Amino acid sequence: MVNSIIVSDTGSPSQVIGVHGGKGLMHWKRFVTGLMMHAAWDSFEHNRLEPGAAVGEHVHSRTEEIYFIVSGKGMMKYNGEEFEVVAGDLIMTPLDGRHGITNHGDEVMEFVVVEALPPSIVNALPDYTPSLEAA
């Protein structure tokens, strides 16, 4: 099993090498996490995948993911099938769907990922509210 390496500082996106067993460099920035929102979202992230880099195939057993391709092009794998994605495409990966993405273009591919919690997960979680502190 190959693990990712994350290089990060407070002012820039993190550099992730080999994310989910993939290859090459991806710049990753999580803007929001679920504990900061009232909605059933887990995170909102911006990614830049270098040419030739890939996010390895993986499965989310707790969240569904929505990918929005901002620029560039790549190949999306989903449950054994592969298809090209380009700027403007929206890809939804349901719970337990095996997926990964490769930048096969000559330029950086930018995409936004939203991770959402489906009702079956939300209903099993304890109640919480974002950032409410006792006075």
PASEBA-1860 file (N, C-alpha, C; in nm, 3 decimals):
! residues 135
1> MVNSIIVS> 0.083/-0.118/0.000/0.000/0.000/0.000/0.088/0.124/0.000 ~ 0.059/0.219/-0.090/0.135/0.342/-0.101/0.062/0.452/-0.025 ~ 0.132/0.523/0.060/0.073/0.632/0.134/0.106/0.765/0.068 ~ 0.018/0.862/0.085/0.042/0.996/0.034/0.138/1.070/0.125 ~ 0.207/1.167/0.069/0.291/1.259/0.145/0.228/1.396/0.128 ~ 0.206/1.468/0.239/0.146/1.601/0.234/0.248/1.702/0.282 ~ 0.274/1.804/0.199/0.364/1.913/0.235/0.279/2.038/0.243 ~ 0.281/2.108/0.357/0.187/2.216/0.377/0.247/2.331/0.456
9> DTGSPSQV> 0.192/2.450/0.434/0.219/2.565/0.520/0.089/2.643/0.535 ~ 0.089/2.749/0.613/-0.036/2.818/0.642/-0.085/2.909/0.530 ~ -0.001/2.944/0.433/-0.040/3.040/0.332/-0.067/2.984/0.194 ~ -0.046/2.856/0.173/-0.058/2.798/0.039/-0.137/2.669/0.045 ~ -0.185/2.623/-0.072/-0.245/2.489/-0.073/-0.140/2.385/-0.036 ~ -0.184/2.276/0.022/-0.094/2.166/0.053/-0.052/2.097/-0.076 ~ 0.068/2.044/-0.078/0.116/1.963/-0.190/0.100/1.818/-0.150 ~ 0.020/1.744/-0.224/-0.005/1.604/-0.192/0.056/1.520/-0.303
17> IGVHGGKG> 0.146/1.433/-0.267/0.214/1.347/-0.363/0.159/1.207/-0.348 ~ 0.098/1.155/-0.455/0.046/1.018/-0.452/-0.083/1.003/-0.375 ~ -0.176/1.098/-0.390/-0.301/1.093/-0.314/-0.381/0.966/-0.347 ~ -0.431/0.900/-0.246/-0.508/0.776/-0.257/-0.434/0.671/-0.341 ~ -0.302/0.666/-0.328/-0.224/0.568/-0.402/-0.201/0.605/-0.547 ~ -0.233/0.730/-0.583/-0.213/0.778/-0.720/-0.067/0.812/-0.743 ~ -0.042/0.906/-0.836/0.095/0.943/-0.866/0.104/1.092/-0.891 ~ 0.223/1.147/-0.875/0.248/1.286/-0.906/0.195/1.381/-0.800
25> LMHWKRFV> 0.192/1.508/-0.838/0.164/1.617/-0.745/0.026/1.675/-0.764 ~ -0.046/1.693/-0.653/-0.173/1.763/-0.651/-0.165/1.872/-0.545 ~ -0.213/1.991/-0.576/-0.225/2.099/-0.478/-0.366/2.093/-0.424 ~ -0.380/2.090/-0.290/-0.509/2.066/-0.226/-0.533/2.170/-0.119 ~ -0.652/2.228/-0.118/-0.689/2.326/-0.016/-0.831/2.298/0.028 ~ -0.850/2.264/0.155/-0.984/2.245/0.210/-1.028/2.380/0.265 ~ -1.138/2.431/0.208/-1.190/2.561/0.251/-1.279/2.546/0.374 ~ -1.360/2.443/0.376/-1.460/2.427/0.480/-1.468/2.280/0.518
33> TGLMMHAA> -1.490/2.255/0.646/-1.516/2.119/0.691/-1.654/2.114/0.756 ~ -1.711/1.997/0.765/-1.848/1.980/0.810/-1.881/2.044/0.943 ~ -1.786/2.047/1.034/-1.815/2.104/1.165/-1.830/2.257/1.160 ~ -1.804/2.317/1.044/-1.819/2.462/1.028/-1.952/2.498/0.963 ~ -2.033/2.400/0.928/-2.156/2.425/0.853/-2.275/2.358/0.920 ~ -2.392/2.410/0.892/-2.514/2.348/0.942/-2.565/2.242/0.846 ~ -2.523/2.247/0.721/-2.568/2.151/0.619/-2.495/2.018/0.639 ~ -2.543/1.916/0.570/-2.485/1.782/0.581/-2.368/1.766/0.484
41> WDSFEHNR> -2.275/1.861/0.487/-2.154/1.855/0.406/-2.039/1.811/0.492 ~ -1.945/1.742/0.433/-1.825/1.703/0.505/-1.710/1.797/0.474 ~ -1.698/1.841/0.347/-1.591/1.934/0.313/-1.615/1.998/0.177 ~ -1.543/2.109/0.154/-1.544/2.183/0.027/-1.398/2.211/-0.003 ~ -1.347/2.157/-0.116/-1.203/2.159/-0.144/-1.173/2.208/-0.286 ~ -1.057/2.271/-0.302/-1.006/2.310/-0.434/-0.880/2.230/-0.460 ~ -0.867/2.174/-0.581/-0.754/2.088/-0.617/-0.694/2.132/-0.748 ~ -0.562/2.123/-0.758/-0.489/2.144/-0.883/-0.403/2.021/-0.904
49> LEPGAAVG> -0.431/1.947/-1.010/-0.359/1.823/-1.039/-0.263/1.849/-1.154 ~ -0.135/1.827/-1.130/-0.031/1.853/-1.230/-0.045/1.756/-1.348 ~ 0.004/1.795/-1.468/0.000/1.704/-1.584/0.064/1.569/-1.550 ~ -0.005/1.462/-1.587/0.045/1.328/-1.563/0.018/1.275/-1.423 ~ -0.028/1.361/-1.333/-0.056/1.317/-1.195/-0.194/1.253/-1.188 ~ -0.215/1.173/-1.085/-0.342/1.101/-1.071/-0.381/1.088/-0.924 ~ -0.509/1.095/-0.899/-0.567/1.057/-0.771/-0.602/0.909/-0.786 ~ -0.545/0.825/-0.704/-0.567/0.682/-0.716/-0.712/0.643/-0.691
57> EHVHSRTE> -0.749/0.529/-0.745/-0.886/0.480/-0.725/-0.907/0.449/-0.577 ~ -1.022/0.493/-0.527/-1.055/0.474/-0.387/-1.207/0.475/-0.370 ~ -1.252/0.439/-0.251/-1.395/0.431/-0.220/-1.421/0.511/-0.094 ~ -1.529/0.589/-0.094/-1.575/0.658/0.027/-1.695/0.581/0.082 ~ -1.684/0.535/0.205/-1.794/0.461/0.265/-1.881/0.551/0.353 ~ -1.842/0.681/0.364/-1.915/0.773/0.450/-1.966/0.896/0.375 ~ -1.902/0.933/0.267/-1.942/1.053/0.194/-1.963/1.025/0.046 ~ -2.050/1.105/-0.014/-2.064/1.111/-0.158/-1.978/1.228/-0.203
65> EIYFIVSG> -1.926/1.224/-0.326/-1.843/1.335/-0.374/-1.900/1.392/-0.502 ~ -1.886/1.524/-0.514/-1.922/1.595/-0.636/-1.794/1.663/-0.684 ~ -1.752/1.630/-0.804/-1.636/1.693/-0.867/-1.687/1.794/-0.969 ~ -1.631/1.916/-0.970/-1.659/2.013/-1.075/-1.526/2.051/-1.138 ~ -1.511/2.022/-1.267/-1.385/2.050/-1.337/-1.383/2.198/-1.376 ~ -1.288/2.273/-1.322/-1.277/2.417/-1.347/-1.196/2.443/-1.473 ~ -1.083/2.372/-1.489/-0.999/2.390/-1.609/-0.920/2.262/-1.634 ~ -0.874/2.248/-1.759/-0.797/2.131/-1.796/-0.886/2.015/-1.836
73> KGMMKYNG> -0.824/1.898/-1.847/-0.898/1.778/-1.885/-0.833/1.657/-1.821 ~ -0.911/1.552/-1.808/-0.858/1.432/-1.746/-0.943/1.311/-1.778 ~ -0.903/1.199/-1.720/-0.979/1.075/-1.732/-1.030/1.039/-1.594 ~ -1.161/1.023/-1.584/-1.226/0.985/-1.459/-1.255/0.836/-1.466 ~ -1.217/0.765/-1.362/-1.252/0.623/-1.351/-1.364/0.612/-1.249 ~ -1.465/0.532/-1.283/-1.574/0.509/-1.189/-1.624/0.366/-1.207 ~ -1.612/0.287/-1.101/-1.657/0.147/-1.100/-1.615/0.070/-1.224 ~ -1.487/0.082/-1.259/-1.432/0.006/-1.370/-1.446/0.070/-1.507
81> EEFEVVAG> -1.523/0.178/-1.518/-1.537/0.248/-1.645/-1.451/0.373/-1.643 ~ -1.413/0.419/-1.762/-1.328/0.536/-1.774/-1.387/0.630/-1.878 ~ -1.388/0.761/-1.847/-1.440/0.859/-1.942/-1.367/0.991/-1.925 ~ -1.360/1.066/-2.035/-1.290/1.194/-2.032/-1.377/1.300/-1.967 ~ -1.312/1.388/-1.889/-1.378/1.502/-1.828/-1.302/1.628/-1.867 ~ -1.378/1.736/-1.887/-1.320/1.864/-1.928/-1.383/1.977/-1.845 ~ -1.327/2.096/-1.860/-1.378/2.213/-1.787/-1.529/2.225/-1.807 ~ -1.600/2.247/-1.697/-1.745/2.259/-1.699/-1.818/2.131/-1.664
89> DLIMTPLD> -1.749/2.017/-1.662/-1.814/1.890/-1.628/-1.833/1.877/-1.477 ~ -1.944/1.815/-1.440/-1.977/1.785/-1.302/-1.991/1.634/-1.290 ~ -1.918/1.574/-1.196/-1.920/1.429/-1.178/-1.966/1.400/-1.036 ~ -2.066/1.317/-1.022/-2.115/1.279/-0.891/-2.075/1.135/-0.863 ~ -2.008/1.111/-0.752/-1.968/0.977/-0.714/-2.045/0.937/-0.588 ~ -2.140/0.847/-0.601/-2.222/0.807/-0.487/-2.144/0.729/-0.382 ~ -2.206/0.712/-0.270/-2.152/0.634/-0.160/-2.107/0.496/-0.212 ~ -1.989/0.455/-0.171/-1.931/0.324/-0.205/-1.893/0.308/-0.352
97> GRHGITNH> -1.891/0.417/-0.429/-1.847/0.411/-0.569/-1.695/0.422/-0.578 ~ -1.632/0.330/-0.649/-1.486/0.330/-0.667/-1.451/0.431/-0.775 ~ -1.364/0.529/-0.742/-1.334/0.635/-0.838/-1.191/0.686/-0.822 ~ -1.142/0.748/-0.929/-1.011/0.813/-0.933/-1.006/0.901/-1.056 ~ -0.909/0.991/-1.062/-0.899/1.083/-1.175/-0.753/1.106/-1.210 ~ -0.724/1.116/-1.340/-0.590/1.138/-1.391/-0.590/1.260/-1.482 ~ -0.491/1.346/-1.466/-0.474/1.458/-1.558/-0.392/1.408/-1.676 ~ -0.457/1.391/-1.791/-0.384/1.344/-1.909/-0.356/1.457/-2.008
105> GDEVMEFV> -0.380/1.581/-1.965/-0.354/1.696/-2.050/-0.214/1.752/-2.029 ~ -0.186/1.863/-2.098/-0.056/1.930/-2.089/-0.056/2.046/-1.991 ~ -0.170/2.075/-1.930/-0.178/2.186/-1.835/-0.236/2.136/-1.702 ~ -0.222/2.218/-1.602/-0.277/2.184/-1.471/-0.428/2.169/-1.483 ~ -0.484/2.067/-1.421/-0.629/2.049/-1.417/-0.676/2.096/-1.279 ~ -0.771/2.191/-1.279/-0.827/2.240/-1.154/-0.966/2.185/-1.137 ~ -0.998/2.142/-1.014/-1.132/2.094/-0.986/-1.168/2.119/-0.841 ~ -1.297/2.136/-0.819/-1.353/2.155/-0.686/-1.421/2.025/-0.646
113> VVEALPPS> -1.404/1.985/-0.520/-1.469/1.865/-0.469/-1.553/1.903/-0.347 ~ -1.678/1.862/-0.350/-1.766/1.876/-0.234/-1.796/1.736/-0.185 ~ -1.772/1.713/-0.057/-1.807/1.584/0.003/-1.933/1.606/0.086 ~ -2.035/1.527/0.058/-2.164/1.540/0.126/-2.197/1.411/0.198 ~ -2.265/1.426/0.310/-2.309/1.311/0.389/-2.450/1.272/0.347 ~ -2.472/1.148/0.305/-2.607/1.105/0.268/-2.695/1.088/0.392 ~ -2.828/1.090/0.374/-2.919/1.078/0.490/-2.891/0.957/0.579 ~ -2.853/0.844/0.522/-2.828/0.725/0.604/-2.714/0.749/0.704
121> IVNALPDY> -2.616/0.830/0.667/-2.505/0.862/0.757/-2.547/0.973/0.854 ~ -2.610/1.079/0.802/-2.652/1.191/0.886/-2.741/1.142/0.999 ~ -2.835/1.055/0.969/-2.930/1.006/1.069/-2.862/0.923/1.178 ~ -2.745/0.869/1.149/-2.673/0.787/1.247/-2.577/0.869/1.333 ~ -2.552/0.994/1.296/-2.457/1.078/1.368/-2.524/1.151/1.485 ~ -2.448/1.180/1.589/-2.504/1.262/1.697/-2.524/1.406/1.647 ~ -2.616/1.479/1.709/-2.639/1.617/1.671/-2.516/1.701/1.701 ~ -2.490/1.800/1.616/-2.382/1.896/1.642/-2.422/2.028/1.576
129> TPSLEAA> -2.358/2.133/1.623/-2.376/2.264/1.561/-2.237/2.324/1.542 ~ -2.217/2.396/1.434/-2.083/2.452/1.407/-2.048/2.569/1.498 ~ -1.935/2.561/1.558/-1.869/2.673/1.627/-1.951/2.749/1.728 ~ -2.044/2.686/1.795/-2.118/2.755/1.902/-2.040/2.735/2.032 ~ -1.994/2.844/2.087/-1.917/2.836/2.210/-1.998/2.894/2.325 ~ -1.979/2.840/2.441/-2.049/2.891/2.561/-1.993/3.029/2.595 ~ -2.083/3.119/2.632/-2.040/3.255/2.666/-1.982/3.259/2.805
END
